[in-house]
Amino acid sequence: MWEELIDVLGKICLAYDGLTKLGEKKRDALVAINMTGLSKILDEEQLIAAKIENLEIRRKAILQELSKNNIAISNATKAEDFYKNAPTRAIENRLVSLHKLLTKNVNAAIKIRDNNQVLAQGALDAVKYHLNRLSNAAVQPTYGKSGGIVTHQQKFDYQA
C-alpha cells in the first residue's frame, strides 16, 4: 500500500505540474485574446482537473486503508507525521519529498490561476470597451466621455 501511495502522489505531482504548464499557455492566450486557443486549453484543464479528482479519491482511500491499523492516526494527523509510520526510512523519505514537491506544484498552479484571473478580467473589460465603441451601446457598467457611469443608453441596433 505504501508503494501505491508513492505512485499516486507522484501522479498527482505530475498532474499539477501539467496544470501549471497549461496555466502558462492560458496566460499567453489571454494576453493575445486567442479565444480558439483558450477554448482548447480550458478543455485540457478540465481533463487534468478530473484526473486530479480521481487521483485524490484514490489517495484518500489508500490513506484510510493504511490508517486502519494505527489507532494513533486521526483526521487531524499531519502528512509528515503520518509518513513516519512507513515501513522503511527510504519510503518515508520518498513520501516527504513527494509531499514537498506537491506543495510546490500546487502553490505554483494557484499563483498562475490568480494571475490568469486578473488577465481574464482585463480581457473582459477590453471586450466591453470594444462593444461600446462599435455599437455606441453601453455594456454596463462603463464610463462615458464626461467620466460618469453610462447606464441609460442601450442601442442594440448596430452594425458590427
N, C-alpha and C positions, 0 to 999 in steps of 0.2 A: 504493500500500500504506500509506503514512503516513496518508493521509486515512481509510483504513479502520480503522487503529489508533486514530485520534482518535474515530471513530464508535463503535467497540467500547468504548473506555474511558469514553466518555460514557454509553453504555447501562449499563455496569457501575456507574457512579456513581449513576445513577437507580435501578437495582435495589437497591443498598444503602440509598439514601435511603428507598425504599419499605419495605424490611425494617425500618428504624429506626421508621418511622411505624407499621408493624404491631406492632412491639415495644411501642410506647406503648399501642396498643389492647389488646394482650395483657396489659399491666400492669393496665389498668383491669378487664379480665375476670377476672384472677387475684384482684384485691382484692375484687371483688364475688362471686367464686366463681361466675361465669356460665359454666357448662360448655358450653352450646349456643354461645354467642358464642366461647368459647375454641376449640371444635372448628372453627368456620368460619375463625378466624384461623390455626389450625395448617394447615388446607388451603391457605390463601393463602400462608403461609410456605413450604410445600413447593413450590408453583408458582414462587415467586420464587427459591428455592434452586436449583431445576432450571434456571431461566433463567440464573442467575449461573454455574452449572456449564458450561452450553453456551457462554456468552459467554467464560468463562475458557479453554475449549478453543480457541475461535476466536482469542482474544488471543495464546495461546501459538503457534498456527500462524502468525499474522502475524509475530510476533517472530522465529520461526525462519526464516521466508522473508526477512525484512529483514536478518537477521544472516548469511545465506549469503554475501553479497558482502563482508563485513568480517571479515578474519582476526583482528583485534584484539578482537573481541567473543567472550565466553565465557559460560558459565552463571553465573559469579561477577560479571559486569558489573552494576553498579547501574543502575537505571532512568534516573536523571538523567544518567548518563554515556552510556547508550545513546541518549537523546533528542538528545544533541549531534550525532549523525550525521544528524539530519533535514536534508532538502534546503534548507529555509529557516529563518530565525530565527523567523518567525511560527509555523511548525509546531512548532518546538522549544518556544517559549513556551506554546503551547496544550497540548502534551503535559505539560509541567511543571505547569501549573496544574490540569489534569485529575488528574495523579498526586497532587497535594496535596489536592484535593477528595476523591479516592477514599480516601486515607489517613484524612481526617477522617470520612468516612461510615462506613468500616469500624470505626474506633475507637468511634464513637457506637453502632453496631449491637452491638459487643462489650459495651460498658458496659450497654446496655439488656438484653442477653441475660443478663449476670451478675446484674443486679438482679432480673430475672424468675425466675431460678433460685432465688433466695432466697425470693421470693414463692410460687413453686410448692411449695417445701419447706414453707413455713408453711401453705399450703392443705392439703397432705397431712397435716400434723400436726393441723389442725383437723378433717379428716375422721376421722382415727384417734380423736381425742378424742370426737367425736360418736358414732362407732360403739361405743366403750367405754361411753359414758353411756347410749345407747339399749339396748344388748344386755346390759350387765353382763358382756361378754366382753372379754378383753384382746387387743387388736391390738398385738402386741409390736414393739419394747419400749415400755412405758409405765410410769408411776409410779402406785403405789397411794396410799391415804389416808395411810399412815404414812411415805411418802416412799421406800419401797423399790420396786424394779422388780417388777412383777407378771408372772410367767411361767407360772404353773400353771393359772390359771382360764380355761377355754375353754368357755363356754356358748353354743353356737350355736343353741339352740332358743329363739328370742326373737321377739317381735312388734314389728317396726319399721315 
